[in-house]
Amino acid sequence: MDNGEIESADEEMPSRGGRQYRPVVSHEQSIVQMTSMESGPPTEIAKHRKIRIPSQSENVPNPMEGPSNGHDELNSSQRESKLELFGFDSLVNKLGLKSMTGEQIATPSSPRDGEDISITIGSPKVAGPKLGTMMGVFVPCLQNILGIIYYIRFSWIVGMAGIGESLLLVAFCGSCTFLTGISLSAIATNGAMKGGGPYYLIGRALGPEVGVSIGYVLGAVETFLDAVPNSVILVTNSTATNGTISEVTTIVYTPSLHDLQVYGIIVTILLCFIVFGGVKIINRVAPAFLIPVLFSLFCIFIGVFSAPRSNASSGITGLRSQTFKDNWSSAYQRTTNAGIPDAEGPIYWNFNALVGLFFPAVTGIMAGSNRSASLKDTQRSIPVGTLAATLTTSFLYLISVLLFGALATREELLTNRLLTAEVAWPLPAIIYLGIVLSTLGAALQTLTGAPRLLSAIANDDILPVLNYFKVTEGGEPHLATLFTAFICIVCVVIGNLDLITPTITMFFLLCYAGVNLSCFLLDLLDAPSWRPRWKFHHWILSLLGALICVVIMFLISWSFTVVSLALASLIYYYVIIKGKAGDWGDGFKSAYFQLALRSLRSLGANQVHPKNWYPIPLIFCRPWGKLPENVPCHPKLADFANCMKKKGRGMSIFVSIIDGDYHELAEDAKTACRQLSTYIDYKRCEGVAEIVVAPTMSDGFRGIVQTMGLGNLKPNIVVMRYPEIWRRENLTQIPSTFVSIINDCIIANKAVVIVKGLDEWPGEYQRQFGTIDLYWIVRDGGLMLLLSQLLLTKESFESCKIQVFCIAEEDTEAEELKADVKKFLYDLRMQAEVIVVTMKSWESHVDTGVQQDDSVEAFTGAQRRIASYLADMKETARKEGKPLMADGKQVVVNEQQVDKFLYTTLKLNSTVLRYSRMAAVVLVSLPPPPLNHPAYFYMEYMDLLVENVPRMLIVRGYRRDVVTLFT
């Protein structure tokens, strides 16, 4: 036992006029069993407690030492004891919130539905070094954003689009990433964030299927980006004019396939070794790549302000207002594949094409969030680092547009692909180094982020095929890194990246749109759990960011947009089919919840119009008899529930009642509910499971029929199995329970469908032939007719025909009744054959045909049993001196009325056997239990009604129409 733990005696102390409290159920050792506190000597109470006195080594204060040293500890002990009286451990003990002691306890993630979560208090696992805002987010984002496009393409873009449209281009693309950064910041600061970056954020916001699909394509993007930068090699080329060397320019040369393969593989292997070293090595190497790049930018700006120098090209005018004016407007034209203006060139450039060319220069904002598992404080580092990198690079691009537009003529801008190297101070070689290191830095960051994203998907255990890439918390994804490097090398070996590059841009935009939509949905729903620390966000900004992403996708290429959406959709449906279901509390679930609430309110409490009426059956799973322990519901009940829906539309509520005390059986009820839900899914029946604990089945059902459902989504049909076993197994309590359930349904205005012959009910693919016979005796709002039509929509009954039998009191009424019923069915758009049967009233003579019917023996046996039961009732009443009693209440028995009910039931059963012995299923109206009749008598009536009929639905409607004649 722990220090200070109090253990109850084997026997509880009897209450002395007060209330006896139940033991608090808990798995923790610090729970105290409570009894009522009454005045009495302490020695008497001590008899009923076993109190363990701790040893001196356990640091318990000695009362003889006075209040100086032990007083605080004693008060602390008393405070903890008061907390224990609530039946729970204190938060400090439960969650390990011991910041004063310096313990680091990992915040538990939300468990999946049905899973238990345990929190272990102890020495934490030693994790790798954590990163701050600068090295964890800002530097990776800056390295990913600042790439080769700025060095070799940006001045060309200014020359082609002009200063005005270049500013618009930078602002347009920059606004996309900036708005995405705002959305990313809001989601990332709404709680603790694990590894996986955008996958984790989108998955928790839009669900695992969307998260995995976008995570996959983003991982593929980053893998391909590791291969793309290696395709650039710098050479110096001399251009001859009229046989003389006129100028020397540095251009970009596309290497041969062999060069691409060799250099790409070497670079990938070297970067892979760096990544294998872990976060610590990456932190040391990243500045070595970034600092020369920043220095090269500094040299470019120094060169711009000091231009033109003596050895500069004639087109470099220096910062001149006239050059600025000349370059303000656009000059879209045709060019060669190398971008040189040519009136016969194969490529025509416009604003849309430049968007596709420039947008990769602003991507890379996810580089910091990709390594979220390695950050010290994700809620601070991701917003600050991402937005700072985005604003820094956007400002750099905007300033560069103005400077390049005023620096050189348009011809120089369009023909000198490495203008930045020529104007750089003091040497062009600095720019060459910056280009190489910028590409290698971007490759390093992508090779760092992609494996972590893959391992994050694997750790969520959605797809079992990815289990090989799981890593422990704080571990390095070595296997995922090898797999990513392998994919990268394969792409390099293939060498043809022309089709991959536009798709990569589409995937980036798809990811950004997913982040914006996630924030838009969470902002719009505004659930109580949506409380991001980053306050500068709004659903309008997120929606605008998502729309900009979609617009840019279609501006670049509608065909590649379709391809990327199709690929993401394939992954989405693959995860739905093959993946494990997980409930992450995503925004779609919240949206469904709010939509359901709004729909429920819009339905109101009024009755639904018959045109909009749907059956909502309440399936009584295990009312009679025993089923195997692993089968929570009769299999055929689920099949029958599906038969009550048209094309699967509708909802079923599966209910089971456990007899007993709720406090004792609450956990058993939860377990049974999970088993029943699993079984419903297994049977592919759309519905929900509910388990009720009640003292008796009648009490449980009475509570269910009054409270189950909300508004107009309450169950309107009670479906249960006919208790065929009650007499065979001598279950004498079934008649009263059966009658009580039917009476409760009538009072609660619920329709009733009782299935006789449930064991023989056909399965989904067991085709039936013959007829569906309806014995339409009373007006039931058309429920029986509607059920027959629903049965015809199922594959098992689609070959059957409907016959409607109407009961006429007199022969003179038969023809008129038949004509009326035919007209009524025609107006209801139902095809059925109408047959009118005449049943004589009680006063008429019994015809000789009945004497030969198979039901006569059952009729005679029912009469004999009723007479015996009635005699026993009379004898008991005579001995006790009381009136006739049955089922705990007084009854009045009219023997002539009992015989009339028996005879009427016999006539109906004889008619059913005469006309419908070969029917696939028979539907007959359910007679209500007669008032003041014993429940036993009613069971005899019902047994006689269903005698020798293999498959019957006994139906009773309720006080409303479920079909209509009007459109």
Buried (B, 14 or more C-beta within 10 A) or exposed (E): EEEBBBEBEEEBBEEEEEEEEEEBEEEEEBBBBBBEEEEEEEEEEEEBEEEEEEEEEEEBBEEEEEEEEBEEEBEEBEEBEEBBEEBBBBEEBEBBEEEEEEEEBBEEEEEBEEEEEEEEEEEBEEBEEBBBBEBBBBBBBBBBBBBBBBBBBBBBBBBBBBBBBBBBBBBBBBBBBBBBBBBBBBBBBBBEBBBBBBBBBBBBBBBBBBBBBBBBBBBBBBBBBBBBBBBBBBEEEEEEEEEEEEEEBBBBBEBEEEBBBBBBBEBBEEBBEBBBEBBEEBBEBBBEBBEBBEBBBEBBBBBBEEBBEEEBBEBBBBBBEEBBEBBBEBBBBEBEEBBEBBEEBEEEBBBEBBBBBBBBBBBBBBBBBBBBBBBEEBBBBBBBBBBBBBBBBBEBBBEBBBBBBBBBBBEBBBBBBBBBBBBBBEEBEBBBBBBBBBBBBBBBBBBBBBBBBBBBBBBBBBBEEBEEBBBEEBBBBBBBBBBBBEBBBEBBEEBEBEEBBBBBBBBBBBBBBBBBBBBBBBBBBEBEEBEBEBEEBBBEBBBBBBBBBBBBBEBBBEEBBEBBEEBBEEBBEBBBEEBEEBEBEBBBBBBEEBEEEEEBEEBEEEEBEBEEBBBBBBBBBBBBBEEEEEEBBBBBBBBBBBBBBEEEEBBBBBBBBBEBEEEEBBEEBEBBBBBBBEBBEEBEBBBEBBBBBBEBBBBBBBBBBEEBBEEBBBBBBBBBBBBBBBBEEEBEEBBBBBBBBBBBBBEBEBBBBBBBBBEEBBEEEEEBEBBBBBBBBEEBBBBBBBBBBBBBEBEBBEEBBBBBBBBBEEEEBBEEBBEEBBEBBEEBEBEBEBBBBBBBEEEEEEEEEBEEBEBEEBBEBBBEBBEEBBEEBEEEBEEEEEEBBBBEEEBEBEEEBBEEBBBBBBBBBBBBBEBBEEBBBBBBBBBBBBEBBBBBBBBBBBBBBBBBBBBBBBBBBBEBBBBBEEE
